[in-house]
Amino acid sequence: MLILNVAPNPDGLFSDECVQGLHAFHAALSKIFGTDLAAGKKATACNVRGNDPAFGADKALDGDANTYWATDDGVTNATLLVDLGGEKEFNVIRLEEMISLGQRVQQYKVDAFLGADHWVEISSGTTIGYRKLDRFPKVTASKVRLTILAARACPTIKSFGVHLDTVSPAESFAPENALKEIKRGTRAVHPAGTGN
């Protein structure tokens, strides 16, 4: 859920300033997420549920909200490899589980292929849920690999996206800033996990 906290004035209208801000916000989101470098690319997985193409790796890249990549029951550690079709620059990974089947992923990591059989971890986390955005300093890579390290049940990945954010300030992607959150009841930014 995204709460924008835009209140109408006493006449029940939004101020011109608020409307301009909302348009700018929409433009920024469109610029960041308008191009998915992984969309429609070749994907492979170490395991596919029942070897059924309906649950194949490509389902995480097809843009269809009703399809997903899934592993066999009992397989809770798995990899999804995406070939970007050449060197691409990016700094955001978008992950989505098929949340109607439950939040399953407990731990994951994402690696980028920098050539010469050299993989580098670019992000990691615990839960994914409906949608998770991981930010990190820009990398240029030809392949990206999602590794599910632990899950409560077989993972169901609805979407895996690769994006380049040129809108946000560069310091937003520094590792010490990428996981910060807004403390409840304030506008102050605090490191994740430091309390409410």
Kinemage of the C-alpha trace (Angstrom):
@kinemage 1
@onewidth
@group {chain A} dominant
@subgroup {mainchain}
@vectorlist {calphas} color= white
{ca met a 1} P 0.000 0.000 0.000
{ca leu a 2} L 1.246 3.458 -0.856
{ca ile a 3} L -0.140 6.319 1.207
{ca leu a 4} L 0.594 9.664 -0.446
{ca asn a 5} L -0.793 11.852 2.377
{ca val a 6} L -2.285 14.399 0.013
{ca ala a 7} L -5.227 16.086 1.702
{ca pro a 8} L -7.803 18.249 -0.052
{ca asn a 9} L -8.209 21.893 0.881
{ca pro a 10} L -11.408 23.203 2.583
{ca asp a 11} L -13.093 23.332 -0.855
{ca gly a 12} L -12.452 19.610 -1.351
{ca leu a 13} L -9.793 20.198 -4.025
{ca phe a 14} L -6.124 19.361 -4.220
{ca ser a 15} L -3.784 22.337 -4.431
{ca asp a 16} L -1.969 22.989 -7.713
{ca glu a 17} L 1.304 22.322 -5.877
{ca cys a 18} L 0.097 18.876 -4.760
{ca val a 19} L -1.183 18.018 -8.227
{ca gln a 20} L 2.164 19.028 -9.767
{ca gly a 21} L 3.960 16.888 -7.167
{ca leu a 22} L 1.771 13.883 -7.994
{ca his a 23} L 2.445 14.326 -11.720
{ca ala a 24} L 6.196 14.542 -11.024
{ca phe a 25} L 5.979 11.378 -8.893
{ca his a 26} L 4.159 9.544 -11.704
{ca ala a 27} L 6.753 10.707 -14.230
{ca ala a 28} L 9.586 9.467 -11.993
{ca leu a 29} L 7.964 6.040 -11.554
{ca ser a 30} L 7.365 5.775 -15.302
{ca lys a 31} L 10.991 6.641 -16.026
{ca ile a 32} L 12.355 4.141 -13.495
{ca phe a 33} L 10.011 1.221 -14.156
{ca gly a 34} L 8.927 1.912 -17.740
{ca thr a 35} L 11.736 -0.271 -19.072
{ca asp a 36} L 12.307 -3.733 -17.647
{ca leu a 37} L 15.646 -5.018 -18.956
{ca ala a 38} L 14.637 -8.605 -18.112
{ca ala a 39} L 11.205 -8.568 -19.796
{ca gly a 40} L 10.889 -11.343 -22.350
{ca lys a 41} L 14.537 -12.378 -22.028
{ca lys a 42} L 15.779 -15.971 -21.870
{ca ala a 43} L 15.481 -17.500 -18.405
{ca thr a 44} L 16.452 -20.879 -17.015
{ca ala a 45} L 15.911 -22.465 -13.604
{ca cys a 46} L 17.555 -25.312 -11.742
{ca asn a 47} L 14.096 -26.760 -11.022
{ca val a 48} L 10.630 -26.334 -12.553
{ca arg a 49} L 7.514 -27.731 -10.927
{ca gly a 50} L 6.782 -31.079 -12.569
{ca asn a 51} L 8.935 -30.018 -15.551
{ca asp a 52} L 5.735 -28.286 -16.655
{ca pro a 53} L 6.272 -25.276 -18.972
{ca ala a 54} L 3.306 -23.609 -17.235
{ca phe a 55} L 5.664 -23.072 -14.252
{ca gly a 56} L 8.823 -22.423 -16.296
{ca ala a 57} L 11.465 -19.809 -15.551
{ca asp a 58} L 10.170 -17.601 -18.370
{ca lys a 59} L 6.919 -17.088 -16.432
{ca ala a 60} L 8.773 -14.749 -14.037
{ca leu a 61} L 9.599 -12.498 -17.015
{ca asp a 62} L 6.399 -12.588 -19.078
{ca gly a 63} L 4.586 -9.642 -17.452
{ca asp a 64} L 1.498 -11.780 -16.823
{ca ala a 65} L 0.132 -11.330 -13.285
{ca asn a 66} L -1.397 -14.820 -13.419
{ca thr a 67} L 1.759 -16.820 -14.180
{ca tyr a 68} L 4.795 -17.630 -12.058
{ca trp a 69} L 7.930 -19.743 -11.863
{ca ala a 70} L 7.604 -22.507 -9.276
{ca thr a 71} L 9.696 -25.426 -8.090
{ca asp a 72} L 8.651 -28.910 -7.084
{ca asp a 73} L 7.195 -29.432 -3.607
{ca gly a 74} L 10.021 -29.758 -1.114
{ca val a 75} L 12.462 -27.751 -3.247
{ca thr a 76} L 13.073 -24.626 -1.193
{ca asn a 77} L 16.539 -23.711 -2.489
{ca ala a 78} L 16.618 -22.859 -6.187
{ca thr a 79} L 18.068 -20.523 -8.813
{ca leu a 80} L 16.583 -18.481 -11.638
{ca leu a 81} L 19.089 -17.289 -14.258
{ca val a 82} L 18.227 -14.442 -16.635
{ca asp a 83} L 20.270 -13.707 -19.753
{ca leu a 84} L 19.861 -9.987 -20.463
{ca gly a 85} L 20.960 -10.438 -24.089
{ca gly a 86} L 24.094 -8.325 -23.701
{ca glu a 87} L 25.715 -5.901 -21.280
{ca lys a 88} L 23.090 -3.791 -19.465
{ca glu a 89} L 23.484 -1.127 -16.781
{ca phe a 90} L 21.059 -1.295 -13.837
{ca asn a 91} L 20.669 -0.495 -10.138
{ca val a 92} L 17.238 -1.846 -9.120
{ca ile a 93} L 15.953 -5.417 -8.898
{ca arg a 94} L 12.186 -5.917 -8.572
{ca leu a 95} L 10.984 -9.190 -7.045
{ca glu a 96} L 7.385 -10.374 -6.633
{ca glu a 97} L 5.938 -13.559 -5.200
{ca met a 98} L 2.568 -15.011 -6.232
{ca ile a 99} L 1.194 -13.667 -2.979
{ca ser a 100} L -2.211 -15.355 -3.401
{ca leu a 101} L -0.321 -18.600 -2.663
{ca gly a 102} L 1.332 -17.114 0.408
{ca gln a 103} L 4.582 -15.409 1.276
{ca arg a 104} L 7.116 -18.208 1.025
{ca val a 105} L 10.644 -16.874 0.507
{ca gln a 106} L 12.651 -16.518 3.734
{ca gln a 107} L 16.067 -15.652 2.302
{ca tyr a 108} L 17.459 -14.848 -1.146
{ca lys a 109} L 20.352 -13.217 -2.964
{ca val a 110} L 20.856 -11.726 -6.413
{ca asp a 111} L 24.147 -11.992 -8.324
{ca ala a 112} L 25.327 -10.218 -11.476
{ca phe a 113} L 27.578 -11.853 -14.078
{ca leu a 114} L 30.516 -9.559 -14.774
{ca gly a 115} L 32.167 -11.837 -17.352
{ca ala a 116} L 34.966 -14.411 -17.277
{ca asp a 117} L 32.855 -16.667 -15.030
{ca his a 118} L 32.819 -13.919 -12.377
{ca trp a 119} L 29.585 -13.544 -10.376
{ca val a 120} L 29.174 -10.756 -7.784
{ca glu a 121} L 26.405 -10.512 -5.187
{ca ile a 122} L 24.526 -7.234 -5.707
{ca ser a 123} L 21.650 -7.636 -3.247
{ca ser a 124} L 20.193 -9.990 -0.685
{ca gly a 125} L 17.286 -10.086 1.672
{ca thr a 126} L 14.800 -12.064 3.637
{ca thr a 127} L 11.156 -11.908 2.631
{ca ile a 128} L 9.925 -10.797 -0.793
{ca gly a 129} L 6.142 -10.789 -0.496
{ca tyr a 130} L 3.913 -8.854 -2.895
{ca arg a 131} L 6.750 -6.688 -4.240
{ca lys a 132} L 10.307 -5.960 -3.111
{ca leu a 133} L 12.646 -3.406 -4.659
{ca asp a 134} L 16.362 -3.834 -4.022
{ca arg a 135} L 18.578 -0.818 -4.775
{ca phe a 136} L 22.359 -0.896 -5.129
{ca pro a 137} L 25.138 1.026 -6.911
{ca lys a 138} L 25.001 0.715 -10.726
{ca val a 139} L 26.415 -2.449 -12.246
{ca thr a 140} L 26.871 -3.516 -15.847
{ca ala a 141} L 26.200 -7.192 -16.453
{ca ser a 142} L 24.944 -9.576 -19.118
{ca lys a 143} L 23.247 -12.038 -16.739
{ca val a 144} L 21.475 -11.872 -13.412
{ca arg a 145} L 20.852 -14.779 -11.042
{ca leu a 146} L 18.253 -15.013 -8.284
{ca thr a 147} L 19.033 -17.658 -5.681
{ca ile a 148} L 16.342 -18.633 -3.206
{ca leu a 149} L 18.350 -19.726 -0.161
{ca ala a 150} L 15.418 -20.663 2.062
{ca ala a 151} L 11.638 -20.801 1.725
{ca arg a 152} L 8.692 -22.073 3.770
{ca ala a 153} L 7.421 -23.993 0.756
{ca cys a 154} L 8.333 -24.202 -2.905
{ca pro a 155} L 8.955 -20.633 -4.132
{ca thr a 156} L 6.475 -19.029 -6.533
{ca ile a 157} L 8.086 -16.042 -8.263
{ca lys a 158} L 5.532 -14.029 -10.225
{ca ser a 159} L 7.915 -11.369 -11.472
{ca phe a 160} L 11.623 -10.624 -11.652
{ca gly a 161} L 12.524 -7.204 -13.044
{ca val a 162} L 15.770 -5.382 -13.765
{ca his a 163} L 15.668 -1.569 -13.929
{ca leu a 164} L 17.887 1.501 -14.192
{ca asp a 165} L 16.919 4.357 -11.869
{ca thr a 166} L 18.394 7.626 -13.138
{ca val a 167} L 15.923 9.737 -11.144
{ca ser a 168} L 16.879 9.086 -7.506
{ca pro a 169} L 19.980 10.732 -6.031
{ca ala a 170} L 23.141 8.611 -6.301
{ca glu a 171} L 23.534 8.432 -2.520
{ca ser a 172} L 20.217 6.504 -2.364
{ca phe a 173} L 22.015 3.497 -3.817
{ca ala a 174} L 24.949 3.417 -1.408
{ca pro a 175} L 24.744 0.214 0.664
{ca glu a 176} L 24.490 2.165 3.924
{ca asn a 177} L 21.453 4.078 2.577
{ca ala a 178} L 19.640 1.555 0.382
{ca leu a 179} L 18.002 -0.225 3.327
{ca lys a 180} L 16.951 2.826 5.328
{ca glu a 181} L 13.347 3.303 6.296
{ca ile a 182} L 11.239 6.194 7.525
{ca lys a 183} L 10.626 6.039 11.277
{ca arg a 184} L 6.910 5.879 12.056
{ca gly a 185} L 5.393 9.232 12.980
{ca thr a 186} L 8.305 11.274 11.644
{ca arg a 187} L 9.945 12.192 8.390
{ca ala a 188} L 13.370 11.255 9.717
{ca val a 189} L 15.260 8.471 7.969
{ca his a 190} L 16.720 5.772 10.217
{ca pro a 191} L 18.637 2.578 9.405
{ca ala a 192} L 16.326 -0.412 9.053
{ca gly a 193} L 15.833 -2.368 12.245
{ca thr a 194} L 16.523 0.518 14.686
{ca gly a 195} L 12.989 0.600 16.019
{ca asn a 196} L 9.883 2.685 15.482
